[in-house]
């Protein structure tokens, strides 16, 4: 059945629904099935083909049209619509074009408006970029013409139905068991952690996994552009989401607004889904004002690059000396965790580094775990996250939490020798940051 005929049938069905607009999902499905089976050409289709056509017609009324099967396919992690007739998906780490398309640009625009209206957002020519989400929590980014030259552009990032745990990440090789135990102790001890990585490296998934270590008796405030975190083990949870300005340019609520408001909500921890701009200063100040154990993420190519980006974000919204900004960073963030998507498309933790301090106007990073590549086998990278000889310097929070040995050494063990041997490595790390 051609796309033109399907569009005509949809129009006829919609006309017939004018007097039956209150149909339940089941009644609508039966109505569509009866009507389509009356079509002469349906007699030539197999039972599976008939079901597929009926389902597609139903999805055009109550679902996402041609996108609905793609959204329901759990093996697909990303859906990329570059225009009404060009759809790509990421499946098992590989991107491919799928042989489906919308009947017209107008039909894609209808689907976009149904998505944004469901979360009380607006997208149009005067405000052509918006972030939204689907009912299942999938993240949606929309860009309309004239910004998008090929037509309405829609990108859907899907998340697992059941969030991955840290044990799952260890099982698939994203990090080592030792590193997972180390991070568990840090989260329980209320160290401030910052997760960095490139696009698609798994930052949100990793943040979700880390959140399982937050004690269930704490009060958590999450702050996001579009809600996608899935923290399930903390009953006392408040999820906040930004809001775009209305058509009159009023009513906008930014991440900065939400961070400031969250400080009056008696949080034990604040989780900022992602920092991208001037809100970085508010996040750092929150971490510095008694909200230990806070978590956040940001885009960067390395931990050193993340430091530079945080500086730039803060300076874009505040007239402060660089040295003051760096000191804020060094006192607010305890640990950086960097994720990378390697050339074999696997997602790995490639570095865990401690913020050792602030010396000579520079933030000093101290690598504790680094990913070491050992080669390739059948197109897969062989390597592991190994512990460096460096030991944690700042153990006060571990001691206050009653957790000892989180750095792999028993309390009281002499580590001065190891520290002396690797002081050159620390200096080299500082020098590399200065160079960057």
C-alpha atoms as one frame of an Amber mdcrd trajectory, in Angstrom:
protein
   0.000   0.000   0.000   1.493   3.312  -1.069   2.198   6.206   1.275  -0.319
   8.292  -0.661  -3.060   5.705  -0.120  -2.194   5.421   3.580  -2.446   9.203
   3.917  -5.841   9.164   2.180  -7.093   6.366   4.451  -5.893   8.234   7.516
  -7.843  11.281   6.380 -10.963   9.174   5.855 -10.582   7.502   9.240 -10.087
  10.841  10.960 -13.236  12.134   9.320 -15.160   9.127  10.559 -13.896   9.757
  14.092 -15.468  13.194  14.386 -18.488  11.663  16.105 -16.517   9.046  17.970
 -13.636  11.058  19.433 -13.939   9.445  22.871 -12.990   5.951  21.706 -10.711
   3.961  23.994  -7.444   2.604  22.616  -9.002  -0.831  22.113 -12.086   0.565
  20.381  -9.944   2.735  18.102  -7.833  -0.286  17.144 -10.964  -2.297  16.275
 -12.356   0.623  14.265  -9.127   0.901  12.231  -8.929  -2.866  11.728 -12.506
  -3.099  10.376 -11.927  -0.216   7.984  -8.596  -1.394   6.604  -9.739  -4.972
   6.092 -12.388  -3.623   3.735  -9.657  -2.506   1.337  -9.464  -4.910  -1.650
  -5.658  -4.918  -1.790  -5.452  -6.152   1.832  -6.513  -9.584   0.571  -3.090
  -9.982  -1.030  -1.198  -9.325   2.216  -0.032 -11.895   4.745  -1.409 -11.815
   8.295   1.846 -10.248   9.541   1.695  -7.513   6.888  -1.927  -6.758   7.761
  -1.070  -6.450  11.448   1.820  -4.125  10.616  -0.363  -1.812   8.517  -3.137
  -1.733  11.123  -0.606  -1.008  13.863   1.005   1.753  11.837  -2.363   3.387
  11.221  -3.171   3.157  14.932   0.209   4.677  15.824  -0.551   7.620  13.551
  -3.507   8.446  15.828  -2.258   7.532  19.286   1.490   7.011  18.852   4.436
   8.473  16.962   3.487   7.174  13.512   6.449   5.521  11.743   8.657   6.200
  14.765   6.593   4.115  17.179   8.110   0.692  16.250  11.581   2.233  16.472
  10.841   3.680  19.926   9.514   0.314  21.104  12.548  -1.595  19.796  14.777
  -1.916  22.874  17.851  -2.700  20.772  17.734   0.799  19.243  19.462   3.410
  21.404  19.143   6.525  19.237  16.749   7.687  16.523  17.876  10.514  14.220
  15.371  12.189  11.864  17.157  14.544   9.463  13.964  15.320   7.562  10.610
  13.642   6.937  12.167  11.230   4.411  15.507  10.519   6.095  15.641   8.491
   9.320  18.715   6.878  10.894  19.017   4.711  14.022  21.842   3.568  16.238
  21.592  -0.150  16.985  24.251  -2.182  18.774  26.657   0.720  18.418  26.235
   1.086  14.648  24.366   3.818  12.789  22.242   2.858   9.769  19.472   4.336
   7.653  16.065   2.663   8.033  13.651   2.133   5.102  10.782   4.097   6.627
   9.757   7.733   6.324   6.935  10.141   7.056   4.404  10.743   4.305   5.160
  14.480   4.341   6.961  17.246   6.154   3.628  18.372   7.602   3.071  14.963
   9.176   6.485  15.114  10.902   5.645  18.605  12.151   2.384  17.255  13.616
   4.297  14.568  15.535   6.786  17.165  16.816   3.988  19.381  18.112   2.342
  16.429  19.881   5.657  15.609  21.604   6.350  19.125  22.872   2.765  19.838
  23.908   2.778  16.700  26.082   5.492  18.281  28.259   4.124  21.847  28.115
   6.787  23.184  25.785   6.628  25.265  22.636   8.608  25.046  19.419   8.027
  27.236  16.347   9.914  29.413  13.870  10.559  32.116  16.448  11.760  29.536
  18.997  13.052  26.717  16.781  15.135  24.712  19.288  13.717  22.774  22.234
  14.523  19.824  24.487  11.671  17.536  25.523  11.027  13.927  26.515   8.724
  11.063  25.649   6.428   9.262  28.070   9.010   6.509  28.544  11.659   9.058
  29.581  13.538   9.144  26.266  15.290  12.443  25.652  14.207  14.472  22.611
  15.941  17.353  20.863  14.079  19.266  18.159  15.386  21.840  15.677  13.045
  23.457  13.158  13.669  25.489  10.002  15.049  28.003   9.271  17.775  26.775
  11.636  17.551  23.205  10.261  18.079  23.570   6.518  16.849  20.118   5.439
  13.584  20.344   7.342  12.407  19.540  10.887  15.128  17.618  12.723  14.362
  15.287  15.607  16.830  13.310  17.732  15.610  10.796  20.291  18.028   9.369
  22.856  16.543   6.251  24.427  17.426   4.825  27.812  17.162   1.252  29.105
  13.805   0.245  30.537  15.670  -0.895  33.641  18.594   1.464  34.407  22.002
  -0.188  34.340  23.560  -0.751  37.737  27.226  -0.475  38.569  27.391  -4.290
  38.583  26.035  -4.259  35.016  28.711  -1.775  33.964  31.402  -3.952  35.536
  29.948  -6.988  33.759  30.148  -5.349  30.322  33.658  -4.069  30.986  32.981
  -0.348  31.352  35.082  -0.257  34.512  36.816  -2.631  36.927  35.321  -4.132
  40.064  37.952  -2.335  42.146  37.076   1.044  40.626  33.346   0.412  41.181
  33.957  -0.364  44.872  36.150   2.722  45.148  33.404   4.960  43.694  30.777
   3.342  45.910  32.737   4.334  48.997  33.249   7.867  47.686  29.530   8.379
  47.049  28.593   7.004  50.465  31.206   9.300  52.034  29.699  12.341  50.259
  32.563  13.283  47.979  31.563  15.709  45.215  31.910  13.901  41.886  31.939
  15.354  38.391  31.464  13.060  35.376  32.905  14.219  32.064  32.843  12.705
  28.600  31.964  13.228  24.974  28.552  12.940  23.339  27.166   9.419  23.673
  29.863   8.303  26.108  27.288   7.240  28.723  27.425  10.080  31.257  23.733
   9.943  32.195  23.781   6.147  32.410  26.826   6.299  34.678  25.272   9.007
  36.852  22.187   6.829  37.274  24.370   3.891  38.265  26.288   5.974  40.805
  23.034   7.167  42.356  22.258   3.650  43.597  24.969   4.176  46.218  23.256
   7.217  47.765  21.834   6.247  51.184  18.062   5.860  51.059  17.482   8.156
  54.055  18.800  11.294  52.310  16.865  14.030  50.489  17.956  14.469  46.875
  17.137  17.303  44.466  17.740  16.593  40.756  17.975  19.469  38.280  17.826
  18.920  34.511  16.937  20.594  31.225  14.638  17.671  30.465  14.089  15.056
  33.156  15.858  11.814  32.288  17.591  10.644  35.467  16.122   7.464  36.937
  16.992   7.475  40.634  14.881   4.676  42.095  16.400   3.888  45.490  15.833
   7.255  47.222  12.250   7.854  48.455  12.816  11.518  49.396  13.449  12.714
  45.845  12.470  15.984  44.154  12.948  16.242  40.384  13.115  19.742  38.879
  13.059  20.607  35.182  13.743  23.855  33.335  11.031  25.686  31.401  11.310
  27.628  28.174   9.941  31.133  27.785   6.407  31.415  26.437   5.499  33.029
  23.121   5.727  36.450  24.795   9.269  35.742  26.001   8.241  35.345  29.641
   8.193  32.580  32.201  11.584  31.048  31.482  13.081  29.017  34.350  16.767
  28.181  33.948  19.066  25.694  35.638  20.535  28.634  37.574  17.075  29.443
  38.931  16.509  25.836  39.940  19.892  25.503  41.675  19.245  28.632  43.716
  15.750  27.455  44.621  16.994  23.975  45.558  19.213  25.463  48.280  16.023
  26.427  50.150  14.581  22.919  49.909  16.819  21.316  52.532  18.687  18.947
  50.199  21.346  16.539  51.402  22.658  16.341  47.864  22.054  18.191  44.613
  22.344  16.342  41.306  22.678  18.566  38.230  22.110  16.485  35.113  24.475
  18.547  32.972  26.179  21.922  33.206  26.703  23.827  29.968  26.972  27.494
  30.855  26.829  30.108  33.566  25.030  27.732  35.957  28.450  26.149  36.595
  29.167  28.902  39.138  25.937  28.188  41.036  26.752  24.474  41.036  30.230
  25.097  42.447  28.852  27.418  45.114  26.252  24.819  46.109  29.012  22.234
  46.507  30.963  24.727  48.594  28.075  25.554  50.938  27.547  22.287  52.761
  25.905  20.179  50.060  28.557  17.475  49.951  27.951  14.386  47.871  26.630
  16.354  44.915  26.960  14.956  41.386  27.004  16.517  37.938  28.127  15.922
  34.353  29.624  17.921  31.503  30.917  17.529  27.954  34.685  17.320  27.525
  37.404  15.231  25.890  39.431  14.679  29.074  39.543  15.643  32.731  41.987
  18.433  31.949  39.691  19.691  29.197  36.761  19.584  31.637  38.631  21.847
  34.031  39.195  24.352  31.241  35.555  24.182  30.169  34.320  24.749  33.732
  36.515  27.845  33.927  35.058  29.135  30.661  31.477  28.451  31.796  31.939
  30.337  35.057  33.740  33.271  33.423  30.990  33.612  30.795  28.579  34.684
  33.520  30.769  36.269  36.198  33.499  38.894  36.178  35.948  37.037  38.408
  39.730  36.565  38.311  40.744  33.215  36.811  42.617  32.340  39.997  39.417
  32.765  42.044  37.477  30.525  39.656  40.152  27.831  39.802  40.207  27.965
  43.565  36.414  27.557  43.595  36.732  24.471  41.391  39.486  22.934  43.492
  37.555  23.377  46.729  34.170  22.273  45.318  34.950  19.165  43.265  36.734
  16.211  44.848  36.812  13.646  42.039  36.591  13.719  38.238  35.425  10.595
  36.394  36.005  10.641  32.643  34.132   8.422  30.185  35.066   7.794  26.566
  33.506   6.094  23.604  36.342   4.168  22.028  36.845   3.430  18.334  35.190
  -0.009  18.716  32.091   1.897  19.985  32.465   0.560  23.524  31.917   2.980
  26.408  34.608   2.900  29.091  35.688   4.800  32.166  39.116   5.988  31.053
  40.206   8.015  34.082  39.347   8.669  37.702  41.303  11.606  39.090  41.394
  13.340  42.460  41.545  17.114  42.703  44.715  17.255  44.789  44.598  20.971
  45.488  45.378  24.447  44.230  49.043  25.307  43.748  50.737  28.214  41.993
  47.477  29.351  40.463  46.676  25.925  38.982  44.258  23.104  39.849  46.295
  19.962  40.468  44.816  16.678  39.226  46.044  13.371  40.584  45.150  10.310
  38.443  44.006   7.364  40.588  42.744   5.024  37.838  43.587   5.138  34.123
  42.496   2.995  31.191  45.365   1.043  29.665  44.866  -0.340  26.164  46.592
  -3.644  25.444  45.630  -4.212  21.801  42.729  -5.376  19.649  41.058  -8.711
  19.022  38.325  -9.249  16.407  37.776  -5.496  16.214  37.355  -5.148  19.987
  39.738  -3.108  22.114  41.429  -5.122  24.835  42.290  -3.133  27.938  41.367
  -2.412  31.512  41.040   0.370  34.043  44.086  -0.013  36.250  45.033   1.649
  39.495  47.929   4.082  39.404  50.517   4.099  42.205  49.000   7.400  43.425
  46.960   7.219  46.635  44.186   9.540  47.715  45.335  12.591  49.603  42.019
  13.793  51.018  40.516  11.131  53.281  38.656  13.330  55.731  35.202  12.460
  54.381  36.063   8.759  54.386  37.023   8.957  58.036  33.917  10.969  58.927
  31.765   8.316  57.231  33.521   5.529  59.098  34.833   4.039  55.862  38.503
   3.112  55.804  40.653   1.692  53.096  38.645   3.156  50.216  41.939   3.980
  48.488  43.020   0.340  48.507  45.203   0.664  51.625  44.429  -0.194  55.223
  44.148   2.766  57.564  47.507   3.546  59.115  49.520   1.956  56.304  52.539
   4.051  55.390  52.027   5.558  51.947  54.714   8.252  52.102  57.146   6.140
  50.109  54.688   5.646  47.274  53.792   9.317  47.252  57.427  10.366  47.010
  58.080   7.957  44.167  55.221   9.398  42.174  55.518  13.087  42.924  57.013
  13.548  39.461  53.854  12.114  37.927  51.753  14.626  39.842  53.980  17.475
  38.663  53.698  16.202  35.093  49.915  16.178  35.418  49.986  19.777  36.654
  52.267  20.796  33.820  49.966  19.207  31.258  47.019  21.178  32.629  49.015
  24.415  32.337  49.858  23.538  28.775  46.200  22.855  27.980
